[in-house]
Amino acid sequence: MESFNAIIEKSIIDNWDRDALTDYKGITLQYHDVARKIEKLHILFENGGVERGDKIALCGRNSAHWAVAFLATLTYGAIAVPVLHEFTAEQIHNIVNHSEAKFLFVGDVVATQVDPVKMPGLEGIINIPDYSLRLSRTDKLTYAREHLNEMFGRKYPKYFRRQHVAYYKEQSPDELALINYTSGTTGFSKGVMIPYRALWGNYDFAEHVLGNVVKQGDSVISILPMAHMYGMAFEFIFEFLHGCHIYYLTRIPSPAIIAQAFTDIRPAIIIAVPLIIEKIIRKRVFPKLQNNTMRLLWNMPVISKKIQQRVCEQVRKAFGDQFYEIIIGGAAFNHEVEQFLKAIGFPFTVGYGATECAPIICYSDWQHFVPGSCGRAVVHMEVKIDSPDPARIPGEILARGTNVMLGYYKNPEATAQTIDADGWYHTGDLGTMDADGNVFIRGRSKNMLLGPSGQNIYPEEIEDKLNSMQLVLESVVVQRDTRLVALVHPDMDAATDLGIRPDALAHLMEQNRSQVNEQLAAYCKLAEIEIHKNEFEKTPKKSIKRYLYK
């Protein structure tokens, strides 16, 4: 296993004059610019009193300077604590305090939300856009920042070149690299301790499966938050170490901004959560296929193949038409949308992971991907189903290998409940596995409901069917006494466009309920649908916060 920081060092040296990080419609940093900024931050850390093993927190929207601050933290030998900028001020305070962070890097918006008084252990708050000091509680940090350029000039009086790039190398693969606090959907956040070996395992996996199709200098778009392991591993770390050019949207990635960015940047690979893909397909593609002529042509064997090819070309164009595949993960993928994409031969695949594995557990290339699955155990990992008959009876998905975390920070009890004596990480997800090793997720064990006679009911399976019905955008199935109730957020814009009044919408949802119930066993039929006019609250990875609606 190579030193992870040595790989960062090598990438910077090898790609010295390539474009590295761009804020979309803003600045571009080349790899040598990144190296210079890392060096200046190292001087700031050293003279500001940061020691190896100290924690440095980062909280702000994705940006080139966020990425540089993260790389500077690791290559100095400090421990990074990425914090999702969507967290509330109170959550940010708690994470900074719990992690015992010495410095906090903040973006523009976060800077106005946090209260330094509530983070007494911090020695400094640094603005991400320009690395200026927002708060300094020590004279040495204040002095270091005020004299940073002078110190840099003294250290490198003539120039700063490739030969000056020399970073801290981790002493052991098990050395702690970062602490990632999960938002989860349970309302309780835990600090996942991710060692260098897990970062290396995820990078090495990506090199195995994408190294030959993604080239040095290729462009990619970072949409998912880098403070989430999915976005960090596969929209940032792999690409940076591979010599790619990463674009950050920097603003809230609305569907319109994302669509324009795909057209402008034409990424070589696309990493996404289901919600982004489903919205684009439902809003831009499905309506074009709803007229009678298209339906007729779609079902005529000879013509349908050509129609499907045409549709596939159009869908590819919506994503820039330059990508090898779209990798979908982070939440359950809608069955109807998945079937449609498979029918038109669209290059997509669904992976599976967890923050605790930094994050990858399962994956298959789109050409070998089995619909409905989430791939097979990846290189450096093994997976098993805790079930007497893994192919037929769902059991908990267990994972073991290089990517598994060290444990939860300051929480040995939770660690012992999650990683057993044999090193198996208990995911809390239920699944089955076929003879070829393809894993099929059947639900979250913590979400499982009990039927009237003790039957296991997986609400995600009902929601997947319901989300394919007319005007249903999203849903949550809850249990009230012995009754199953579906909370539904309809497509209110579409309903308005169609002139559907509230009473007619309620009638339509009742029809949806009847149709879904025809597909369900007696013990898991829906007793009622409740309409929610507002979107359900979600975690940053776009999972619905179920605990709010129970």
WONOR-V373484 format. One record per backbone hydrogen bond with DSSP energy under -1.0 kcal/mol. NH is the residue of the N-H (numbers start at 0). CO is the residue of the C=O. If there is no record, write none. Layout:
{{NH | CO} {NH | CO}}
//
This chain:
{{6 | 2} {7 | 3} {8 | 4} {9 | 5} {10 | 6} {11 | 7} {12 | 8} {13 | 9} {14 | 10} {15 | 12} {17 | 14} {19 | 28} {20 | 28} {21 | 245} {22 | 26} {23 | 247} {25 | 22} {28 | 20} {30 | 17} {31 | 15} {33 | 29} {34 | 30} {35 | 31} {36 | 32} {37 | 33} {38 | 34} {39 | 35} {40 | 36} {41 | 37} {42 | 38} {43 | 39} {44 | 40} {45 | 41} {46 | 42} {47 | 43} {49 | 44} {52 | 76} {53 | 50} {55 | 78} {56 | 102} {57 | 80} {58 | 104} {66 | 62} {67 | 63} {68 | 64} {69 | 65} {70 | 66} {71 | 67} {72 | 68} {73 | 69} {74 | 70} {76 | 73} {77 | 72} {78 | 53} {79 | 176} {80 | 55} {82 | 57} {86 | 83} {91 | 87} {92 | 88} {93 | 89} {94 | 90} {95 | 91} {96 | 92} {97 | 93} {98 | 94} {100 | 95} {101 | 54} {102 | 54} {103 | 123} {104 | 56} {105 | 125} {106 | 58} {110 | 106} {112 | 109} {113 | 109} {117 | 114} {118 | 115} {121 | 118} {122 | 101} {123 | 101} {124 | 134} {125 | 103} {126 | 131} {127 | 105} {130 | 126} {133 | 124} {134 | 124} {136 | 122} {141 | 137} {142 | 138} {143 | 139} {144 | 140} {145 | 141} {146 | 142} {147 | 144} {150 | 146} {151 | 147} {152 | 148} {153 | 149} {154 | 150} {155 | 151} {163 | 160} {164 | 161} {167 | 74} {174 | 171} {176 | 193} {177 | 193} {178 | 79} {179 | 191} {181 | 189} {191 | 179} {192 | 406} {193 | 177} {195 | 174} {196 | 172} {198 | 194} {199 | 195} {200 | 196} {201 | 197} {202 | 198} {203 | 199} {204 | 200} {205 | 201} {206 | 202} {207 | 203} {208 | 204} {209 | 205} {210 | 206} {212 | 209} {213 | 209} {216 | 242} {217 | 214} {219 | 244} {221 | 246} {227 | 224} {231 | 227} {232 | 228} {233 | 229} {234 | 230} {236 | 231} {237 | 232} {239 | 235} {240 | 236} {241 | 237} {243 | 238} {244 | 217} {245 | 19} {246 | 219} {247 | 21} {248 | 221} {250 | 248} {253 | 251} {257 | 253} {258 | 254} {259 | 255} {260 | 256} {261 | 257} {262 | 258} {263 | 259} {264 | 260} {265 | 261} {267 | 218} {269 | 324} {271 | 326} {276 | 272} {277 | 273} {278 | 274} {279 | 275} {280 | 276} {281 | 277} {282 | 278} {283 | 279} {284 | 280} {285 | 280} {287 | 284} {288 | 285} {294 | 290} {295 | 291} {296 | 292} {297 | 293} {298 | 294} {303 | 299} {306 | 302} {307 | 303} {308 | 304} {309 | 305} {310 | 306} {311 | 307} {312 | 308} {313 | 309} {314 | 310} {315 | 311} {316 | 312} {317 | 313} {318 | 315} {319 | 316} {320 | 315} {323 | 267} {325 | 346} {326 | 269} {327 | 348} {328 | 271} {337 | 333} {338 | 334} {339 | 335} {340 | 336} {341 | 337} {342 | 338} {343 | 339} {344 | 341} {345 | 340} {347 | 345} {348 | 325} {350 | 327} {351 | 361} {353 | 358} {356 | 353} {357 | 354} {360 | 351} {361 | 351} {362 | 375} {367 | 364} {368 | 364} {372 | 369} {373 | 438} {375 | 362} {377 | 360} {380 | 377} {381 | 399} {383 | 397} {385 | 395} {386 | 384} {391 | 388} {392 | 388} {394 | 430} {396 | 428} {397 | 383} {398 | 424} {399 | 381} {401 | 379} {403 | 400} {404 | 355} {405 | 192} {408 | 190} {410 | 407} {414 | 410} {415 | 411} {416 | 412} {417 | 413} {418 | 414} {419 | 423} {422 | 419} {424 | 398} {425 | 417} {426 | 396} {429 | 442} {430 | 394} {431 | 439} {432 | 389} {433 | 437} {436 | 433} {438 | 374} {439 | 431} {441 | 429} {442 | 429} {444 | 427} {446 | 443} {448 | 456} {450 | 454} {453 | 450} {456 | 448} {460 | 457} {462 | 458} {463 | 459} {464 | 460} {465 | 461} {466 | 462} {467 | 464} {468 | 465} {471 | 468} {472 | 488} {473 | 488} {475 | 486} {477 | 484} {479 | 482} {482 | 479} {484 | 477} {485 | 527} {486 | 475} {487 | 529} {488 | 473} {490 | 470} {491 | 489} {494 | 490} {495 | 491} {496 | 492} {497 | 493} {498 | 495} {499 | 494} {504 | 500} {505 | 501} {506 | 502} {507 | 503} {508 | 504} {509 | 505} {510 | 506} {511 | 507} {512 | 508} {513 | 509} {514 | 510} {515 | 511} {516 | 512} {517 | 513} {518 | 515} {519 | 516} {523 | 520} {524 | 521} {526 | 483} {529 | 485} {531 | 487} {538 | 542} {541 | 538} {544 | 536} {545 | 543} {547 | 544} {548 | 545}}
//
